[in-house]
């Protein structure tokens, strides 16, 4: 179910947006944004805290704490509702466009009386925005692109949102008497970056108790269909959940069928036909006579088809069938293979927790090593200085090995400038154990300039990891326009790892680009880019994305022992 922290985070972020729309104090808006992020990333349940406890959360003062208490007690905050009432509903719809800020949305409403996404698209096509202050042809292009992103995303939700909902439902249904198995299937089990709906499968002799239970769960807002074989509901967050119950002896066939993908299932059914068999969600049957020959487990079904068990993340008809028939399926990387996280932040810059707490949480995950990589000075709002980063380095050294023997690496996340330059000179960079370099600005450079920019950064002997390489934000911002094959080749040539950023709204690189980069011989780092303790658990989404890109532990540098990792990080520099 939705954590109270997340509900409060959404409320405070909305209030920050409302302040911006109404032309309020920008410092106040930023304060609420910061508090929203801090509460969203706070490890404890804020519904159990009083005002004193809330004020211990970084960025939460007395006024914000009082609003949080009011919301937790009553379900609303008076000042938020009053401010919300001042903003036309149409404006609130416009600010959902990824590339349109709140002030521009208000201007469009006041000057052109636009109150819907459709009206705005029509106005742009009629070139009505160009005479407005702060708007122009480039702004129109950006807004249209934002509308396209919205339409492309449709009603799909992020992998993490779908996973949280699915796991909560699986937990509840698994408690019901008669449940022999319960799991999520579909695109969620295949770890696709977004999901259109959630498929849940139960193995039980009777379906009625489970169908009834689903309709009565707290997050259920609407019952779409309620039957003996399938029940569909919509949650309060607008997510559709489809539940199917199969007999226990058909569990394996049901999981194989409902996991998909459609293309993969077509291939397996075709193989079955060639073997004189018929494959369905109920089992694998002989065509002549109808005898069931496999159904209890997925292993059994695949074996009878002459295939090894194929990891769900590979089931996209991208060569996994052929590789299985040849005995060449990769042993894909798993979360257990990861020895450390190489991209994380603390409250020295935009993280939410002190370094000691982040380090302790990482050690609890069983890591052999862990890198602290706060932002470098060219990301000006973080106010990093040489003195701050050097003091942090001494702090890192003092903590080294004190948490279950975990080794600490002191690093930084550098900013790749428009010409490929990074924040600090070579002599200063030599003092870091690891440098992640990322694009944080100037997203609209031309393709040639953007490619040259990134390749130059990879050629820097101190840059070890190219962070969130395409800069995309799923459903909000497209990836940069760059010659990615040239970038991937440069990474392979220079010994620069490509990051698979596990933040659910990034998952960058995505699986298709991972496959391309792997063909160039590049190596990868699966990192969380964690800004709070709970975000360290995002690793699972990065690992799932890496699996979809067919990566093995040898492809991923943070599965390696520390000695091998350190050799890679030297990039052939002299010791």
Buried (B, 14 or more C-beta within 10 A) or exposed (E): BBBBBBBBBEBBBBBBBBBBBBEBEEEBBBBBBBBBBBBBBBEEEBBEBEEEEBBEBBBBEEEBBBBBBBBBEEEEBEEBEEBBEEBBEBBBBBBEBBBBBBBBBBBBBEBBEBBEBEBBBEBBEEEBBEEBEEBEEEBBEBBBBBBBBBEEBEEBBBBBBBBBBBEBBBEBBEEBEBBBBBBBBBBBBBBBBBBBBBBBBBBBEEBEBBBEBBBEBEBBEEBEEBEEEEBBBBBEBEBBBBBBBBBBBBBBBBBBBBBBBEEBBEBBBEBBEEBEBBBBBBBBBEEEEEEBEBBBBBEBBBEBBEBBBBBBBBBBBBEBBEBBBEEEBBEBBBBEBBBBBBBBBBBBBBBBBBBEBBBBBBBEBEBBBBBBBBBBBBBEEBEBEEEBBEEBBEBBEEBBEEBEEBBBBBBBBBBBBEEBBBBBEEEBBEEBBBBBBBBBEBBEBEEEBBBBBBBBBBBBBBBBBBBBBBBBBBBBBBBBBBBBBBBBBBBBBBBBBBBBBBBBBBBBBBBEBBBBBBEBEBBBBBBBBBBBBBBBBBBBBBBBBBBBBBBBBEBBBBBBEEEEBBEBBEBEEEE
